[in-house]
Amino acid sequence: MRHAPVLRRAIIIALIVGTILTMINQGDILLTGAVTPLVVLQICLTYTVPYSVSTVSALAANRI
């Protein structure tokens, strides 16, 4: 099983979904420039969650 296409797809999904969720959740903070270290951490986690879900679900589907 080749993991490169799965990981590439997971990155693309994370970029799309993470960007949408970041704009929904932290868009006002980004527009006002009131970014704190906590906001940066929240944004990183916002991208990490869809990446993790996509990767785990794709790998699990390939095992079946």
C-alpha positions in Angstrom: 0.0 0.0 0.0 1.4 3.4 -1.0 0.9 6.1 1.6 2.0 9.1 -0.5 -1.3 9.7 -2.2 -3.2 9.3 1.1 -0.9 11.8 2.8 -1.1 14.3 -0.1 -4.9 14.1 -0.1 -5.0 14.5 3.7 -2.9 17.7 3.4 -5.1 19.1 0.7 -8.2 18.4 2.8 -6.6 19.9 5.9 -5.7 23.1 4.0 -9.2 23.5 2.6 -11.2 22.5 5.8 -8.7 24.2 8.1 -8.8 27.5 6.2 -12.6 27.5 6.3 -12.8 26.6 10.0 -10.1 29.2 10.8 -12.0 31.9 9.0 -15.2 30.9 10.9 -13.6 30.6 14.3 -10.8 33.2 14.3 -11.6 35.4 11.3 -12.5 38.4 13.4 -9.4 38.1 15.4 -7.2 37.9 12.3 -8.9 40.9 10.7 -8.4 43.0 13.8 -4.8 41.9 14.2 -5.3 40.8 17.8 -3.4 37.5 17.4 -2.0 36.0 20.5 0.1 32.9 21.0 -3.1 31.1 22.1 -4.8 32.0 18.8 -1.8 30.7 16.9 -2.1 27.4 18.8 -5.8 27.2 18.1 -5.2 27.8 14.4 -2.6 25.1 14.3 -5.0 22.7 15.9 -7.7 23.7 13.5 -5.5 22.4 10.6 -4.3 19.3 12.5 -7.8 17.9 13.2 -9.0 17.5 9.6 -5.5 16.2 8.6 -5.6 13.6 11.3 -9.2 12.5 10.6 -8.6 12.3 6.9 -5.3 10.3 7.3 -6.7 7.9 9.9 -9.9 7.2 7.9 -8.1 6.7 4.7 -5.6 4.3 6.2 -8.4 2.4 8.0 -10.4 2.1 4.8 -7.3 0.6 3.0 -7.0 -2.0 5.7 -10.5 -3.4 5.2 
